[in-house]
Amino acid sequence: MEPRRDGEGSLAHVVETLLDKGLVLNADIMVSVAGVELLGIRLRAALASFETAARYGLEFPSGTDVETAAWREAREERDTCPACGKRSPVRQLLDDMCPWCGWRSARSRLADGAAASRSALPDASGAPAEPSSRPAPRGEPAPGDGRP
């Protein structure tokens, strides 16, 4: 992260970044007087969203039910939509579309194009599955124009 002075320096942005990336503190504090250790404190703290903590495999308190639907959703890999910037499941972004803005990946457009070309192929009887939008060769009527 580079220091910058733009509109993204708000407290909300800082908190969102901390929860998204996570922050781990490790500290060993020892109080000694005349070389005699009087007090020793070992501090281990993590600040992260549950989604981030689950992604990095942090341990949760005993008794935490991690088999609920919310935990499964938190463990699901997510990525940012290139069009709207909102986070969605990676599989949905790649195979289908962004649920927020409707952006479609190249993979899903290719899959739809392949499905459309397969549906235009003739079936077992030799008839096309649906009328084609392609122009007919010269001298032949276009499919579905009503001429024999």
CYANA upper distance limits for C-alpha pairs under 8 A (distance plus 0.5 A):
  4 ARG  CA      9 GLY  CA      8.47
  5 ARG  CA      9 GLY  CA      7.42
  8 GLU  CA     13 HIS  CA      6.55
  9 GLY  CA     13 HIS  CA      6.77
  9 GLY  CA     14 VAL  CA      7.25
 10 SER  CA     14 VAL  CA      6.90
 11 LEU  CA     15 VAL  CA      6.67
 12 ALA  CA     16 GLU  CA      6.57
 13 HIS  CA     17 THR  CA      6.58
 14 VAL  CA     18 LEU  CA      6.66
 15 VAL  CA     19 LEU  CA      6.63
 16 GLU  CA     20 ASP  CA      6.49
 17 THR  CA     21 LYS  CA      6.39
 17 THR  CA     22 GLY  CA      8.27
 18 LEU  CA     22 GLY  CA      5.65
 18 LEU  CA     23 LEU  CA      6.89
 18 LEU  CA     47 LEU  CA      7.85
 18 LEU  CA     48 ALA  CA      7.06
 19 LEU  CA     23 LEU  CA      8.29
 19 LEU  CA     47 LEU  CA      7.29
 19 LEU  CA     48 ALA  CA      4.85
 19 LEU  CA     49 SER  CA      5.23
 19 LEU  CA     52 THR  CA      7.69
 20 ASP  CA     48 ALA  CA      7.18
 20 ASP  CA     49 SER  CA      6.90
 20 ASP  CA     52 THR  CA      6.60
 21 LYS  CA     48 ALA  CA      7.54
 21 LYS  CA     52 THR  CA      7.34
 22 GLY  CA     46 ALA  CA      7.73
 22 GLY  CA     47 LEU  CA      6.18
 22 GLY  CA     48 ALA  CA      4.76
 22 GLY  CA     49 SER  CA      7.66
 22 GLY  CA     52 THR  CA      7.11
 22 GLY  CA     53 ALA  CA      8.06
 23 LEU  CA     46 ALA  CA      6.16
 23 LEU  CA     47 LEU  CA      5.53
 23 LEU  CA     48 ALA  CA      6.77
 24 VAL  CA     44 ARG  CA      8.03
 24 VAL  CA     45 ALA  CA      6.29
 24 VAL  CA     46 ALA  CA      4.83
 24 VAL  CA     47 LEU  CA      6.80
 25 LEU  CA     43 LEU  CA      8.02
 25 LEU  CA     44 ARG  CA      6.26
 25 LEU  CA     45 ALA  CA      5.57
 25 LEU  CA     46 ALA  CA      6.67
 26 ASN  CA     42 ARG  CA      8.27
 26 ASN  CA     43 LEU  CA      6.27
 26 ASN  CA     44 ARG  CA      5.25
 26 ASN  CA     45 ALA  CA      7.12
 27 ALA  CA     42 ARG  CA      6.45
 27 ALA  CA     43 LEU  CA      5.46
 27 ALA  CA     44 ARG  CA      7.02
 28 ASP  CA     40 GLY  CA      7.89
 28 ASP  CA     41 ILE  CA      6.32
 28 ASP  CA     42 ARG  CA      5.04
 28 ASP  CA     43 LEU  CA      6.63
 29 ILE  CA     40 GLY  CA      6.25
 29 ILE  CA     41 ILE  CA      5.49
 29 ILE  CA     42 ARG  CA      6.79
 29 ILE  CA     43 LEU  CA      8.35
 30 MET  CA     37 GLU  CA      7.35
 30 MET  CA     38 LEU  CA      8.11
 30 MET  CA     39 LEU  CA      6.14
 30 MET  CA     40 GLY  CA      4.87
 30 MET  CA     41 ILE  CA      6.74
 31 VAL  CA     37 GLU  CA      6.42
 31 VAL  CA     38 LEU  CA      6.14
 31 VAL  CA     39 LEU  CA      5.50
 31 VAL  CA     40 GLY  CA      6.85
 32 SER  CA     36 VAL  CA      5.69
 32 SER  CA     37 GLU  CA      4.68
 32 SER  CA     38 LEU  CA      5.88
 32 SER  CA     39 LEU  CA      7.51
 33 VAL  CA     37 GLU  CA      7.06
 33 VAL  CA     38 LEU  CA      7.50
 48 ALA  CA     52 THR  CA      6.45
 48 ALA  CA     53 ALA  CA      6.46
 49 SER  CA     53 ALA  CA      6.63
 50 PHE  CA     54 ALA  CA      6.43
 50 PHE  CA     74 ALA  CA      7.43
 51 GLU  CA     55 ARG  CA      6.66
 51 GLU  CA     74 ALA  CA      5.05
 51 GLU  CA     75 ARG  CA      6.76
 52 THR  CA     56 TYR  CA      6.78
 53 ALA  CA     57 GLY  CA      6.55
 53 ALA  CA     58 LEU  CA      5.72
 54 ALA  CA     58 LEU  CA      6.64
 54 ALA  CA     74 ALA  CA      7.40
 54 ALA  CA     75 ARG  CA      6.32
 55 ARG  CA     74 ALA  CA      8.45
 55 ARG  CA     75 ARG  CA      6.48
 55 ARG  CA     77 GLU  CA      8.49
 60 PHE  CA     64 THR  CA      7.12
 66 VAL  CA     71 TRP  CA      6.00
 66 VAL  CA     72 ARG  CA      8.12
 67 GLU  CA     71 TRP  CA      6.75
 67 GLU  CA     72 ARG  CA      7.18
 68 THR  CA     72 ARG  CA      6.93
 69 ALA  CA     73 GLU  CA      6.67
 70 ALA  CA     74 ALA  CA      6.68
 71 TRP  CA     75 ARG  CA      6.71
 72 ARG  CA     76 GLU  CA      6.83
 76 GLU  CA     89 PRO  CA      7.21
 77 GLU  CA     89 PRO  CA      6.40
 77 GLU  CA     90 VAL  CA      6.50
 78 ARG  CA     87 ARG  CA      6.58
 78 ARG  CA     88 SER  CA      5.74
 78 ARG  CA     89 PRO  CA      4.72
 78 ARG  CA     90 VAL  CA      5.44
 79 ASP  CA     87 ARG  CA      5.77
 79 ASP  CA     88 SER  CA      6.26
 79 ASP  CA     89 PRO  CA      6.83
 79 ASP  CA     90 VAL  CA      6.00
 80 THR  CA     85 GLY  CA      5.80
 80 THR  CA     86 LYS  CA      5.86
 80 THR  CA     87 ARG  CA      4.87
 80 THR  CA     88 SER  CA      6.93
 81 CYS  CA     85 GLY  CA      5.33
 81 CYS  CA     86 LYS  CA      6.06
 81 CYS  CA     87 ARG  CA      6.69
 81 CYS  CA     88 SER  CA      7.52
 81 CYS  CA     93 LEU  CA      7.74
 81 CYS  CA     98 CYS  CA      7.17
 81 CYS  CA    103 TRP  CA      8.19
 83 ALA  CA    101 CYS  CA      7.97
 83 ALA  CA    103 TRP  CA      6.95
 84 CYS  CA    100 TRP  CA      8.09
 84 CYS  CA    101 CYS  CA      6.95
 86 LYS  CA    100 TRP  CA      7.86
 88 SER  CA     92 GLN  CA      7.66
 88 SER  CA     93 LEU  CA      7.24
 88 SER  CA     98 CYS  CA      7.42
 88 SER  CA     99 PRO  CA      7.99
 89 PRO  CA     93 LEU  CA      6.87
 90 VAL  CA     94 LEU  CA      6.66
 91 ARG  CA     95 ASP  CA      6.31
 91 ARG  CA     96 ASP  CA      8.26
 92 GLN  CA     96 ASP  CA      5.67
 92 GLN  CA     97 MET  CA      6.56
 92 GLN  CA     98 CYS  CA      7.45
 93 LEU  CA     97 MET  CA      5.48
 93 LEU  CA     98 CYS  CA      5.84
 93 LEU  CA    104 ARG  CA      7.67
 93 LEU  CA    105 SER  CA      7.25
 94 LEU  CA    104 ARG  CA      8.17
 94 LEU  CA    105 SER  CA      6.12
 94 LEU  CA    106 ALA  CA      8.45
 94 LEU  CA    107 ARG  CA      6.85
 94 LEU  CA    108 SER  CA      7.04
 95 ASP  CA    105 SER  CA      7.82
 95 ASP  CA    107 ARG  CA      6.96
 95 ASP  CA    108 SER  CA      5.58
 96 ASP  CA    104 ARG  CA      7.11
 96 ASP  CA    105 SER  CA      7.95
 96 ASP  CA    108 SER  CA      6.07
 97 MET  CA    102 GLY  CA      6.08
 97 MET  CA    103 TRP  CA      5.98
 97 MET  CA    104 ARG  CA      5.04
 97 MET  CA    105 SER  CA      7.22
 97 MET  CA    108 SER  CA      7.95
 98 CYS  CA    102 GLY  CA      5.37
 98 CYS  CA    103 TRP  CA      5.66
 98 CYS  CA    104 ARG  CA      7.09
104 ARG  CA    108 SER  CA      6.82
104 ARG  CA    109 ARG  CA      7.19
105 SER  CA    109 ARG  CA      6.87
106 ALA  CA    110 LEU  CA      6.55
107 ARG  CA    111 ALA  CA      6.67
108 SER  CA    112 ASP  CA      6.66
109 ARG  CA    113 GLY  CA      6.59
110 LEU  CA    114 ALA  CA      6.60
111 ALA  CA    115 ALA  CA      6.66
112 ASP  CA    116 ALA  CA      6.58
113 GLY  CA    117 SER  CA      6.71
114 ALA  CA    118 ARG  CA      6.67
115 ALA  CA    119 SER  CA      6.73
116 ALA  CA    120 ALA  CA      6.97
117 SER  CA    121 LEU  CA      7.20
119 SER  CA    128 PRO  CA      8.40
119 SER  CA    129 ALA  CA      6.28
119 SER  CA    130 GLU  CA      7.49
120 ALA  CA    128 PRO  CA      6.38
120 ALA  CA    129 ALA  CA      6.15
120 ALA  CA    130 GLU  CA      6.53
120 ALA  CA    131 PRO  CA      7.89
120 ALA  CA    132 SER  CA      6.92
121 LEU  CA    128 PRO  CA      6.21
121 LEU  CA    129 ALA  CA      7.03
122 PRO  CA    126 GLY  CA      5.51
122 PRO  CA    127 ALA  CA      5.50
122 PRO  CA    128 PRO  CA      4.48
122 PRO  CA    129 ALA  CA      6.35
123 ASP  CA    127 ALA  CA      6.38
123 ASP  CA    128 PRO  CA      6.63
123 ASP  CA    129 ALA  CA      6.67
128 PRO  CA    132 SER  CA      8.42
131 PRO  CA    143 PRO  CA      6.72
131 PRO  CA    144 GLY  CA      6.62
132 SER  CA    143 PRO  CA      7.17
135 PRO  CA    142 ALA  CA      6.82
136 ALA  CA    140 GLU  CA      6.59
136 ALA  CA    141 PRO  CA      6.78
136 ALA  CA    142 ALA  CA      5.24
136 ALA  CA    143 PRO  CA      7.69
137 PRO  CA    141 PRO  CA      8.47
137 PRO  CA    142 ALA  CA      8.49
141 PRO  CA    145 ASP  CA      7.59
141 PRO  CA    147 ARG  CA      7.17
141 PRO  CA    148 PRO  CA      8.30
